[in-house]
Amino acid sequence: SQTIHQWPATLVQPVGSPLSLECTVEGTSNPNLYWYRQAAGRGLQLLFYSVGIGQISSEVPQNLSASRPQDRQFILSSKKLLLSDSGFYLCACVTGTNEKLFFGSGTQLSVL
Amino acid sequence: SQQGEEDPQALSIQEGENATMNCSYKTSINNLQWYRQNSGRGLVHLILIRSNEREKHSGRLRVTLDTSKKSSSLLITASRAADTASYFCATDEAYNTDKLIFGTGTRLQVFP
């Protein structure tokens, strides 16, 4: 079965600094990959999803971007963080004909 | 944007009681899923129901789907303190099964 690695678990960054969050998947190939953001006590907001290398669908472009340089690697980036970028970032994948999302353990980002 | 709205936002019950959560969505779907999230963790898949199904069971979970009303409910029977968590519904879109959108979630507290 697949495993999702997401790091770091916690990140504190100053406003205006860059961001790079990486997510890697093991145990499967050609997964659909997702980035979600969750504000404290709220639901999940879909940020980006990818159905293949180099293919990115953006739901909330704003200050963030995503890239998929390899089949099992999904990166979330920002050139300059805003206070509003704070939140819990979750990477998830769907594999093969299995329609269920498998989630990583998440990154709690605080922008100060 | 979020596809689903869930109610109640929060629910507190005693062990042994049943818990019912509802989810409404906006567009036509192929399937609807329910997930559970313990505080500060990634989400875990509970159950999937397809648009041509009306009811599905898994252990103490019972899910119903009414596509005419664009709504679903999750019933947890004989609740336990360990069921304390947030519960989310997630839907795809009929013409884009790769896009998975979550509802706002219900926070369930089960008191021993």
Interface residues (C-beta under 8 A of the other chain):
Chain A: I4 N32 Y34 Y36 G41 R42 G43 L44 Q45 L46 Y49 V51 S57 E59 F88 L90 A92 V94 E99 K100 L101 F102 F103 G104 S105 G106 Q108
Chain B: S1 Q2 E6 N31 Q33 Y35 G40 R41 G42 L43 V44 H45 L48 F88 A90 D92 T97 D98 K99 L100 I101 F102 G103 T104 G105 R107
